[in-house]
Amino acid sequence: MSDYRIITDSNTDLTQEQTDRLDLTVIPMSFTIGDDSLLDYPDERDLSSHEFYRRIAAGETSTTNQISIATFTETFEPYLAAGQDVLYLGFSSGLSGTYNNSVIAAKELASKYPQRRIATADTLAASMGEGLLVYHAAMMKRGGASLEEVRSWMEQNRNRMHHWFTVDDLNHLKRGGRISGASALVGTMLGIKPVMHFDDQGHIILMEKIRGRKQSLDTLVGHMEKTCIEPDKQMIFISHSDSPEGCEYVASEVKRRLGVTQIETAPIGPVIGAHTGTGTVALFYLGQDREYEQQKQ
């Protein structure tokens, strides 16, 4: 079986410790905040997530950029030249053109390295939902699974990766065009906290409007109770944008209510955080197909 390298992008929101433990190559995505152009590294060398959210809270704006074809080529090629195959597991094509750029780069490199396997898989996921899929891929590789087996598992199971999250600041959704200015104003006055999810095409969708922060966090756990499969036997990821107390509350509830024993947490990085704002808490796990919950609405 040919050796292969799993490569992903920083939208996984995996920490440097997690990245090292899983033996991954992570391509940092670029972002701007104020007048600064920076890269979203897992070790936060350019800017810590805490400092990023402090600047966002102070009124600075942030934008993000796709990973270019050239960057994918520069990342893939050294492994190919060294005799390794490459498997890239990418950020949802429903949210960015990044994955499509990886496909173009892979096709261009295939003609130069015909003896090598260069595969890409669209996770249709983001933040630690993408990260949890990459975690499972890395564990499969460690267990001896081939590149083809890992890629096949990813495409068969990616729509079982649940992303339940709530945001604390509606103004970020307004700036991103996901809700109107009037809805943001009224929702803020009433203490409305949207609960959001992903559809099977990897798009973010609004599922519920919950009044109150604690109630919105409880709603995340409630959805997990309905749809998670064997929660006591799987790894659960929870991410947050400068809200460790919200993250800890959700972690304690999934332990208490579902018997979960394996949980890893991490901050939401600047690329995802530019669109969600401060105070987001997100819960990720494998369960029934994601469309199940939409059909129940």
Secondary structure as the mmCIF struct_conf table of DSSP 4:
data_model
#
loop_
_struct_conf.conf_type_id
_struct_conf.id
_struct_conf.beg_label_comp_id
_struct_conf.beg_label_asym_id
_struct_conf.beg_label_seq_id
_struct_conf.end_label_comp_id
_struct_conf.end_label_asym_id
_struct_conf.end_label_seq_id
STRN STRN1 TYR A 4 ASP A 9
HELX_RH_3T_P HELX_RH_3T_P1 SER A 10 THR A 12
HELX_RH_AL_P HELX_RH_AL_P1 GLN A 16 LEU A 22
TURN_TY1_P TURN_TY1_P1 ASP A 23 ASP A 23
STRN STRN2 THR A 25 ILE A 27
HELX_LH_PP_P HELX_LH_PP_P1 PRO A 28 PRO A 28
STRN STRN3 MET A 29 ILE A 33
TURN_TY1_P TURN_TY1_P2 GLY A 34 ASP A 35
STRN STRN4 ASP A 36 ASP A 40
TURN_TY1_P TURN_TY1_P3 PRO A 42 ASP A 43
BEND BEND1 ARG A 45 ASP A 46
HELX_RH_AL_P HELX_RH_AL_P2 SER A 49 ALA A 57
TURN_TY1_P TURN_TY1_P4 ALA A 58 GLY A 59
STRN STRN5 SER A 62 THR A 64
HELX_LH_PP_P HELX_LH_PP_P2 GLN A 66 SER A 68
HELX_RH_AL_P HELX_RH_AL_P3 ILE A 69 ALA A 81
TURN_TY1_P TURN_TY1_P5 ALA A 82 GLY A 83
STRN STRN6 ASP A 85 GLY A 90
TURN_TY1_P TURN_TY1_P6 SER A 93 LEU A 95
BEND BEND2 GLY A 97 GLY A 97
HELX_RH_AL_P HELX_RH_AL_P4 THR A 98 LYS A 112
TURN_TY1_P TURN_TY1_P7 PRO A 114 GLN A 115
BEND BEND3 ARG A 116 ARG A 116
STRN STRN7 ILE A 118 ASP A 122
HELX_RH_AL_P HELX_RH_AL_P5 SER A 127 ARG A 142
TURN_TY1_P TURN_TY1_P8 GLY A 143 GLY A 144
HELX_RH_AL_P HELX_RH_AL_P6 LEU A 147 ASN A 157
HELX_RH_3T_P HELX_RH_3T_P2 ARG A 158 ARG A 160
STRN STRN8 MET A 161 THR A 166
BEND BEND4 ASP A 168 ASP A 168
HELX_RH_AL_P HELX_RH_AL_P7 LEU A 170 ARG A 175
TURN_TY1_P TURN_TY1_P9 GLY A 176 GLY A 177
BEND BEND5 ARG A 178 ILE A 179
HELX_RH_AL_P HELX_RH_AL_P8 GLY A 181 LEU A 190
TURN_TY1_P TURN_TY1_P10 GLY A 191 GLY A 191
STRN STRN9 ILE A 192 PHE A 198
TURN_TY1_P TURN_TY1_P11 ASP A 200 GLN A 201
BEND BEND6 GLY A 202 GLY A 202
STRN STRN10 ILE A 204 ARG A 211
BEND BEND7 GLY A 212 GLY A 212
HELX_RH_AL_P HELX_RH_AL_P9 ARG A 213 THR A 227
STRN STRN11 CYS A 228 CYS A 228
BEND BEND8 ILE A 229 GLU A 230
HELX_RH_3T_P HELX_RH_3T_P3 PRO A 231 LYS A 233
BEND BEND9 GLN A 234 GLN A 234
STRN STRN12 MET A 235 HIS A 240
BEND BEND10 SER A 241 ASP A 242
HELX_RH_AL_P HELX_RH_AL_P10 PRO A 244 LEU A 258
STRN STRN13 GLN A 262 PRO A 267
HELX_RH_AL_P HELX_RH_AL_P11 PRO A 270 THR A 276
TURN_TY1_P TURN_TY1_P12 THR A 278 GLY A 279
STRN STRN14 VAL A 281 LEU A 286
STRN STRN15 GLY A 287 GLY A 287
BEND BEND11 GLN A 288 GLN A 288
TURN_TY1_P TURN_TY1_P13 ARG A 290 ARG A 290
HELX_RH_AL_P HELX_RH_AL_P12 GLU A 291 GLN A 295
TURN_TY1_P TURN_TY1_P14 LYS A 296 LYS A 296
#
